[in-house]
Amino acid sequence: MYHELSEPAGRSSTVETIKSDLVVVGGGVAGVCCAISAARAGVKVTLVQDRPVLGGNASSEVRLWVLGATSHMGNNNRWSREGGIIGELLLENLFRNKEGNALIFDTILLEKVVEEKNITLLLNTSIHATNKNAENNISSVEGFCSQNSKFYNLLGSYFCDASGDGIVAFQAGAEFRMGAEAKNEFSEKMAPEEPEKELLGHSIYFYSKDAGKPVKYVAPSFASIDGMTEDRMKRIRSQDVGPRLWWLEYGGNSETIDESEEIKWQLWKVVYGIWDYIKNSGNFENVDNLTLEWVGTIPGKRESRRFVGHSFITQQDIVEQRNVDDAVSYGGWAIDHHPGDGVYSDKPPCRQYHSKGVYQIPLGAFISKDIDNLFFAGRIISSSHIAFGSTRVMATCGHGGHAVGEAVAYCLHHNCSTADLLQASHITQLQQNLNEKGHFIPNVPLRPEFNLASKANISASSQLLLSELPCDGPWRPLVISTGQWLPLSQNTAYHFTVTVRAAKSTTLCAQLRHSEKVTNYTPEVILEQQHYQLDAGEHRLDIKFTETLAEDQYALLCFLANPDIEIACTTRRVSSLVSVFNGVNKAVSNNGKQTVDGDKGVDEFEFWTPERRPGGHNIALSITPSLDCFNLSNLTNGYTRPYQRSNVWCADTEHKEAELTLQWQQPQRVNKVILHFDADFDHALESSLYGHPEDRVPFCVERFEVLDDKGNVVYEKHDNHQAVVECRFSAPITTDALRIKLWQAHKDCPIAIYEIIVK
Ligand SMILES: Cc1cc2nc3c(=O)[nH]c(=O)nc-3n(C[C@H](O)[C@H](O)[C@H](O)COP(=O)(O)OP(=O)(O)OC[C@H]3O[C@@H](n4cnc5c(N)ncnc54)[C@H](O)[C@@H]3O)c2cc1C
């Protein structure tokens, strides 16, 4: 029994003080990736999330799918899926949850966070106050947990604001912007003539299911679709659920922070109104058995404050793919803006302008220019409203969050300030720390001086020399132009043989194209083209190009659309090769070609995009000279995915077992070996709803062993489905050789490794 007499002076709730190196506020994808990366780098982290689960807009409370530079595979950014922690989370989600159940994604985030001993996780805890001990230094933040009625006083050396609305940065007094800058401020041609208040709005989704018997629906009295425009009414489809309802948007012309609750009520009104319309208007067939399964109770928030850092990203940085010295992340989603009135607007619900390739994001965009110990992560990073249209997607936010966590670790371990960190000597090491873990920063390779493997003599049981992709796959009608990206060598004239069949006498046009920028995959340059007059029937076609590339780079062997012709494909899948199609993907404003009305400062170009497996077969062809781009030097060339070149070592296609040997002249003290496998960075891995045909990437080595010079197995792994495996030993080993035995389960793919790092 517990009995307390009255306390005339009132009572105080419990206050718990937690001291850590880093306090991360906001457990969306950005905050989660930041906390995990910092914790793994030895930083004591407190992660505070005001909701009962992690994931923010990707959580089961909002249910958006995580997107990034691959843009649903609807743009020209080949092999651009984000690596590092967000990559690991999405590959784990693919393995456990290829159907895209948002509840399971929650558990993956929760598991990955609670497995980190350096993280103290506070759920249901909302930060409401920020304290400073100097004008430019935060000392603590204060939170309240509604579940245990506790107040928290969270002291930290560094703070990362990943809260979406930027509560900490705002309270600390950091400079911020909200709304659209005028065109002349940063010379952004997509920007309005005058500054505008309009923002992207909030959204709430619903899920429905078939109850197996008729279910009635009586809408609440507040439900209404009055005022919705005709365009939005036409978008209502009875089977659409979750993120497919992204256009159910409102609030961009309101105060998206202060009036968030009012916006939510308006969205509930619309959501229940739409469901009433679907069930009861008589305009939809087969809806009697449908029932609402879930409706969001908090809105997904798109846009509010953007805080100003040491760098500021603008439209030109994205479109021109400008390189920066302090690159720690990258983006590749289109510049994607929506009208503020959402469902009540007569403008299209979104307009996306893509770039020709990915762009770097500088560390300076994640560090407050005003508060020395404050980092930003997620949608609040330092960018213009226009650039925010691209940086805001969650895989990009997670990738940036990972960089912030690693940056904090660097500051702590090297006793350097955030301003010092921006100096070249520190940036190089930080980039190295990130890339070793498979993070991937475009145009920033790993450096050989940090890798013992680059000093070893490496040999292999076999090495792929690709002269043929056999004709054992389906025929592909050339209803749309079809191509094959191939990593070709400079100054080399190639000769290809393909098999085609014509329904009637017709002409086939074959082209060899490449991208102006050697690291892009937008094939705007036609190097050479040839026409072939075909009679009806099957033909083996010899295509001899005489023009050559000035540099090693990917080239597109393509065949222009001709519905009377089919081309033979292969079942063979080879790391770093991909077929692409000049098709249409309206979901990401891809109509085959990007066209621009007026001068918006973006490019017009064709989209050549891959198909998802089990489709997307490579074109069957023979290649002369053979592709000699899968060799051992790639294992230490600093690239962990295709980038201008294939960058991969592959064993002979016939071998389902392979062995690599690293031999040094002197014994080496080895702490760990990091292996970078092929997790197909070209394939988008949407976290929810989308569904994927396989639970692991077929190119990825499933089983391997590492052996020392005496033949002892010092590390082994079965059932691998991750791109990066860090093999740590119980104690450092001294050896003059390492052998790596590899097994590949997938019959169509050769064994492949991008990079071996020995430390
Ligand atoms: C409807 C909609 C559709 C979108 N479509 C996509 C899409 O398809 N794919 C995609 O990748 N992106 C999409 N976006 C963009 C993307 O969801 C956001 O830009 C992204 O979630 C931002 O990530 P974040 O981690 O910064 O913020 P959030 O995901 O919002 O996470 C921030 C977290 O911080 C928590 N928080 C806030 N305040 C506090 C506080 N005071 N104390 C503690 N915790 C706090 C919040 O509850 C939240 O969980 C969409 C956005 C919306 C709204």
PDBQT file of the ligand as one rigid body, heavy atoms in Angstrom, charges set to zero:
ROOT
HETATM    1  C1  LIG A 801       3.590  12.733 -47.320  1.00  0.00    +0.000 C 
HETATM    2  C2  LIG A 801       5.032  12.728 -47.585  1.00  0.00    +0.000 A 
HETATM    3  C3  LIG A 801       5.506  11.997 -48.638  1.00  0.00    +0.000 A 
HETATM    4  C4  LIG A 801       6.862  11.873 -48.817  1.00  0.00    +0.000 A 
HETATM    5  N1  LIG A 801       7.316  10.976 -49.723  1.00  0.00    +0.000 NA
HETATM    6  C5  LIG A 801       8.538  10.478 -49.516  1.00  0.00    +0.000 A 
HETATM    7  C6  LIG A 801       8.887   9.239 -50.067  1.00  0.00    +0.000 A 
HETATM    8  O1  LIG A 801       8.095   8.606 -50.753  1.00  0.00    +0.000 OA
HETATM    9  N2  LIG A 801      10.125   8.773 -49.810  1.00  0.00    +0.000 N 
HETATM   10  C7  LIG A 801      11.028   9.488 -49.068  1.00  0.00    +0.000 A 
HETATM   11  O2  LIG A 801      12.137   9.015 -48.866  1.00  0.00    +0.000 OA
HETATM   12  N3  LIG A 801      10.714  10.678 -48.551  1.00  0.00    +0.000 NA
HETATM   13  C8  LIG A 801       9.485  11.164 -48.713  1.00  0.00    +0.000 A 
HETATM   14  N4  LIG A 801       9.111  12.317 -48.117  1.00  0.00    +0.000 N 
HETATM   15  C9  LIG A 801      10.104  13.158 -47.435  1.00  0.00    +0.000 C 
HETATM   16  C10 LIG A 801      10.558  12.564 -46.131  1.00  0.00    +0.000 C 
HETATM   17  O3  LIG A 801       9.609  11.759 -45.536  1.00  0.00    +0.000 OA
HETATM   18  C11 LIG A 801      11.019  13.606 -45.129  1.00  0.00    +0.000 C 
HETATM   19  O4  LIG A 801      11.686  14.650 -45.733  1.00  0.00    +0.000 OA
HETATM   20  C12 LIG A 801      11.939  12.878 -44.160  1.00  0.00    +0.000 C 
HETATM   21  O5  LIG A 801      11.146  12.026 -43.369  1.00  0.00    +0.000 OA
HETATM   22  C13 LIG A 801      12.755  13.777 -43.345  1.00  0.00    +0.000 C 
HETATM   23  O6  LIG A 801      13.516  12.949 -42.490  1.00  0.00    +0.000 OA
HETATM   24  P1  LIG A 801      13.855  13.414 -41.055  1.00  0.00    +0.000 P 
HETATM   25  O7  LIG A 801      14.571  12.290 -40.379  1.00  0.00    +0.000 OA
HETATM   26  O8  LIG A 801      14.492  14.741 -41.146  1.00  0.00    +0.000 OA
HETATM   27  O9  LIG A 801      12.441  13.712 -40.382  1.00  0.00    +0.000 OA
HETATM   28  P2  LIG A 801      11.286  12.797 -39.872  1.00  0.00    +0.000 P 
HETATM   29  O10 LIG A 801      11.112  11.566 -40.673  1.00  0.00    +0.000 OA
HETATM   30  O11 LIG A 801      10.101  13.701 -39.752  1.00  0.00    +0.000 OA
HETATM   31  O12 LIG A 801      11.804  12.385 -38.436  1.00  0.00    +0.000 OA
HETATM   32  C14 LIG A 801      11.925  13.311 -37.391  1.00  0.00    +0.000 C 
HETATM   33  C15 LIG A 801      11.530  12.629 -36.103  1.00  0.00    +0.000 C 
HETATM   34  O13 LIG A 801      11.780  13.517 -35.034  1.00  0.00    +0.000 OA
HETATM   35  C16 LIG A 801      10.728  13.430 -34.125  1.00  0.00    +0.000 C 
HETATM   36  N5  LIG A 801      10.640  14.678 -33.349  1.00  0.00    +0.000 N 
HETATM   37  C17 LIG A 801      10.143  15.855 -33.781  1.00  0.00    +0.000 A 
HETATM   38  N6  LIG A 801      10.196  16.753 -32.790  1.00  0.00    +0.000 NA
HETATM   39  C18 LIG A 801      10.737  16.135 -31.726  1.00  0.00    +0.000 A 
HETATM   40  C19 LIG A 801      11.033  16.547 -30.409  1.00  0.00    +0.000 A 
HETATM   41  N7  LIG A 801      10.749  17.771 -29.989  1.00  0.00    +0.000 N 
HETATM   42  N8  LIG A 801      11.589  15.659 -29.557  1.00  0.00    +0.000 NA
HETATM   43  C20 LIG A 801      11.881  14.381 -29.969  1.00  0.00    +0.000 A 
HETATM   44  N9  LIG A 801      11.600  13.948 -31.202  1.00  0.00    +0.000 NA
HETATM   45  C21 LIG A 801      11.042  14.816 -32.080  1.00  0.00    +0.000 A 
HETATM   46  C22 LIG A 801       9.514  13.212 -34.998  1.00  0.00    +0.000 C 
HETATM   47  O14 LIG A 801       8.444  12.595 -34.319  1.00  0.00    +0.000 OA
HETATM   48  C23 LIG A 801      10.065  12.280 -36.068  1.00  0.00    +0.000 C 
HETATM   49  O15 LIG A 801       9.897  10.936 -35.717  1.00  0.00    +0.000 OA
HETATM   50  C24 LIG A 801       7.751  12.568 -47.976  1.00  0.00    +0.000 A 
HETATM   51  C25 LIG A 801       7.271  13.380 -46.950  1.00  0.00    +0.000 A 
HETATM   52  C26 LIG A 801       5.919  13.440 -46.745  1.00  0.00    +0.000 A 
HETATM   53  C27 LIG A 801       5.410  14.217 -45.596  1.00  0.00    +0.000 C 
ENDROOT
TORSDOF 0
